[in-house]
Amino acid sequence: MTIDQASTVALIGLIAGTLGGIAGVGGSVLILPALHIVFSPFLFGESPDPQIHHAFMAAGMTVNVAVSIPAAWRHHRQGAVRTSILPRLILSHLLAIVIGVQLSNLLSGGALQILLAVALMLYCFWNLRMLARPRRRNFDGTGRVERASTPRLAACGFSTGLLGGVLGLGGGFLLVPFLQLLCNLRLKNAIATSSAVLCLTAGVGATLKLATLYQHDQSVAHALSLAACMAPTGILGGWLGAKWVHKMPVAAVRLVMTGLILLAATKIL
């Protein structure tokens, strides 16, 4: 990588970490489409091997660990992590990530790129629909009764972990809304708990993806160099995002993040 490319990749880590920490999602939901834009004719004029997407996935999943740990710690100090439901969520999420990564290795980088773009667009449209609904509850969840039963938690963990493993996203971008819809968690608890789950499961997915890059003729060193550029700024961003989530309008941040993801998804199609 050139200095300009490395600086741009580091900036991606900062933005992804900050927005990820605020919204409770892994940074790769922004990192993957951003890397495709950086290493393409759109910016630096490169025409990479379509299989490079597997290396981008490995780098993004590695950064997920760096982003989620400080965010989860900040949320925990705020008392927002629902520790009582973590074991059930982590077990199902971890199993699904392993299966999802193995499934991703059966697909070409080009196919995964298209799946990623479609999934991100669907997520954005759903998120916009949720943001457009009349606000019925306060952010603190006043009047909300949780339904965090084991079957509901297992469904949340497995479905989001499977999709996250296939797409290289960690699953947090879906885990937050699933915890709200299926388990009726308040938003701040869903965000905090999602970060805690990711910091304990993302490392397994990243390690497995890195270990299988040889199947696609991709370099582990290249994936780790990308992650090394993004991890320090991602850590800073994750810490700041988790701090700000309790002080700023989350709906506004999610709207901005949705717009960025939608724009990036259209660029990688």
C-alpha positions in Angstrom: 0.0 0.0 0.0 1.1 3.6 -0.7 1.0 6.2 2.1 -2.1 7.7 0.6 -3.9 4.4 0.6 -2.8 3.5 4.2 -4.0 6.9 5.4 -7.3 6.5 3.7 -7.7 3.0 5.1 -6.9 4.3 8.6 -9.6 7.0 8.2 -12.0 4.2 7.2 -11.2 2.6 10.5 -11.9 5.7 12.5 -15.2 6.4 10.8 -16.3 2.8 11.0 -15.3 2.5 14.6 -17.1 5.6 15.7 -20.3 4.8 14.0 -20.1 1.2 14.9 -19.6 2.1 18.6 -22.6 4.4 18.5 -24.9 2.0 16.7 -23.7 -1.2 18.3 -22.5 -2.8 15.0 -19.2 -4.3 14.0 -17.1 -1.9 12.0 -17.0 -4.1 8.9 -20.5 -3.1 7.9 -18.8 0.1 6.7 -15.3 -1.2 6.2 -16.1 -3.8 3.5 -17.8 -1.5 1.0 -15.3 1.3 1.8 -12.4 -1.0 1.0 -13.9 -1.9 -2.3 -14.2 1.8 -3.1 -10.6 2.6 -2.1 -9.1 -0.3 -4.0 -11.0 0.3 -7.2 -11.0 2.7 -10.2 -13.3 5.0 -8.2 -10.4 6.3 -6.1 -6.9 5.0 -6.6 -7.5 3.4 -10.0 -6.9 -0.2 -9.1 -8.6 -3.2 -10.6 -8.2 -5.9 -8.0 -8.8 -9.6 -8.3 -12.5 -10.3 -7.5 -11.3 -12.8 -4.9 -9.8 -9.9 -2.9 -13.2 -9.7 -1.2 -12.2 -12.7 1.0 -9.1 -10.7 2.2 -11.3 -7.7 2.8 -13.6 -9.9 4.9 -10.7 -11.2 7.0 -9.4 -7.7 7.6 -12.9 -6.4 8.5 -13.6 -9.2 10.8 -10.2 -8.6 12.5 -11.0 -5.0 13.0 -14.4 -5.9 14.4 -12.6 -7.3 17.5 -10.6 -4.0 17.9 -13.8 -1.9 17.6 -16.1 -4.0 19.8 -13.8 -4.4 22.8 -13.5 -0.8 23.9 -17.1 -0.1 22.9 -18.3 -3.1 25.0 -16.2 -2.0 28.0 -17.7 1.5 27.8 -21.2 0.2 27.6 -20.5 -2.2 30.5 -19.3 0.7 32.7 -22.6 2.5 31.9 -24.4 -0.6 33.1 -26.1 -1.1 29.7 -24.9 -4.6 28.9 -27.5 -7.3 29.7 -25.0 -9.8 31.2 -27.7 -12.3 32.1 -28.4 -13.1 28.5 -24.9 -13.1 27.2 -24.0 -16.8 27.6 -27.0 -17.9 25.5 -26.4 -15.3 22.9 -22.7 -16.0 22.6 -23.1 -19.8 22.3 -25.6 -19.6 19.4 -23.8 -16.7 17.7 -20.4 -18.4 17.9 -21.6 -21.7 16.4 -23.3 -19.8 13.6 -20.3 -17.7 12.8 -18.1 -20.8 12.3 -20.7 -22.3 10.0 -21.1 -19.0 8.1 -17.4 -18.5 7.5 -17.2 -22.1 6.1 -20.1 -21.4 3.8 -18.5 -18.1 2.6 -15.5 -20.1 1.5 -17.7 -22.1 -0.9 -18.6 -18.8 -2.8 -16.5 -16.7 -5.1 -15.5 -13.2 -4.0 -17.7 -11.7 -6.7 -20.7 -13.6 -5.5 -20.1 -12.5 -1.9 -19.7 -8.9 -3.0 -23.1 -9.0 -4.7 -24.7 -10.6 -1.6 -23.1 -8.0 0.6 -24.4 -5.1 -1.4 -27.9 -6.6 -1.5 -27.9 -7.4 2.2 -26.7 -3.8 3.0 -29.4 -2.3 0.9 -32.1 -4.4 2.5 -30.8 -3.4 5.9 -30.8 0.3 5.0 -34.4 0.2 3.7 -35.5 -1.6 6.8 -33.6 0.9 9.0 -35.2 3.8 7.2 -38.6 2.3 7.7 -38.0 1.9 11.4 -36.7 5.5 11.8 -39.7 6.8 9.9 -42.2 5.2 12.4 -43.7 7.3 15.1 -41.6 7.1 18.3 -43.6 5.1 20.8 -41.1 4.7 23.6 -38.3 6.7 25.1 -34.7 5.6 24.6 -34.5 4.4 28.2 -37.3 1.9 27.4 -39.9 3.1 29.9 -42.8 0.7 30.0 -41.0 -2.1 28.0 -41.3 -5.7 29.1 -38.4 -7.9 27.9 -39.0 -11.3 26.4 -35.5 -12.7 26.5 -36.3 -16.4 26.6 -33.8 -19.0 25.5 -35.5 -19.9 22.2 -35.7 -16.2 21.2 -32.1 -15.5 22.2 -30.9 -18.6 20.3 -32.8 -17.4 17.2 -31.3 -14.0 17.4 -27.7 -15.3 18.0 -27.8 -18.0 15.3 -29.5 -16.1 12.5 -27.3 -13.0 12.9 -24.1 -15.0 13.4 -24.8 -17.2 10.3 -25.4 -14.2 8.1 -22.5 -12.3 9.6 -20.1 -15.2 9.0 -21.2 -15.6 5.4 -20.9 -11.8 4.7 -18.0 -11.0 7.0 -20.0 -8.5 9.0 -19.9 -10.0 12.5 -23.7 -10.0 12.6 -24.0 -6.9 14.9 -25.8 -4.9 12.3 -28.7 -7.3 12.5 -28.3 -8.4 16.2 -29.4 -4.9 17.5 -32.8 -4.8 15.7 -33.4 -8.6 16.3 -32.9 -8.1 20.0 -35.4 -5.3 19.9 -37.9 -7.1 17.7 -37.7 -10.7 19.1 -36.6 -10.0 22.7 -38.1 -6.5 23.2 -34.9 -5.1 24.6 -34.6 -1.4 24.9 -32.4 0.2 22.3 -29.5 1.1 24.5 -29.4 -2.4 26.0 -29.5 -4.0 22.5 -26.6 -1.8 21.3 -24.5 -2.5 24.4 -25.2 -6.3 24.5 -24.5 -6.5 20.7 -21.1 -5.0 21.3 -20.4 -7.4 24.1 -21.3 -10.4 22.0 -19.2 -9.3 19.1 -16.1 -8.7 21.2 -16.3 -12.3 22.4 -17.2 -14.0 19.1 -15.6 -11.8 16.3 -12.2 -13.1 17.1 -13.1 -16.7 16.3 -14.7 -15.7 13.0 -11.7 -13.6 12.1 -9.2 -16.3 12.9 -11.1 -18.9 10.9 -11.3 -16.6 7.9 -7.6 -15.7 8.0 -6.7 -19.4 8.3 -8.7 -20.2 5.1 -7.6 -17.4 2.9 -5.2 -19.8 1.1 -8.3 -21.4 -0.5 -8.8 -18.2 -2.5 -5.1 -17.5 -3.2 -5.2 -14.5 -0.9 -2.4 -13.3 1.4 -2.9 -13.3 5.1 -0.2 -10.7 5.3 -2.2 -8.3 3.1 -5.3 -8.8 5.1 -3.5 -8.2 8.4 -1.8 -5.1 7.0 -5.2 -3.6 6.2 -6.4 -4.5 9.7 -3.2 -3.0 11.2 -4.0 0.3 9.5 -7.6 0.3 10.7 -7.3 -1.2 14.2 -5.8 1.7 16.1 -8.2 4.3 14.6 -11.0 1.8 15.0 -10.3 1.3 18.7 -10.3 5.1 19.1 -13.5 5.4 17.2 -15.2 2.6 19.0 -14.3 4.1 22.4 -15.6 7.5 21.3 -18.8 6.1 19.8 -19.7 4.1 22.9 -19.1 7.2 25.0 -21.3 9.4 22.8 -24.2 6.9 22.4 -25.4 7.9 25.9 -25.2 11.6 25.1 -26.4 12.1 21.6 -29.5 11.3 19.5 -28.9 7.7 18.3 -31.7 8.0 15.7 -29.7 10.8 13.9 -26.5 8.8 14.0 -28.3 5.8 12.6 -29.7 7.9 9.8 -26.3 9.1 8.8 -24.8 5.7 9.0 -27.7 4.3 6.9 -27.1 6.9 4.3 -23.3 6.1 4.1 -24.0 2.3 3.9 -26.6 2.7 1.2 -24.2 4.9 -0.9 -21.3 2.4 -0.4 -23.5 -0.5 -1.3 -24.5 1.1 -4.6 -20.9 1.7 -5.4 -19.8 -1.9 -5.0 -22.6 -3.4 -7.2 
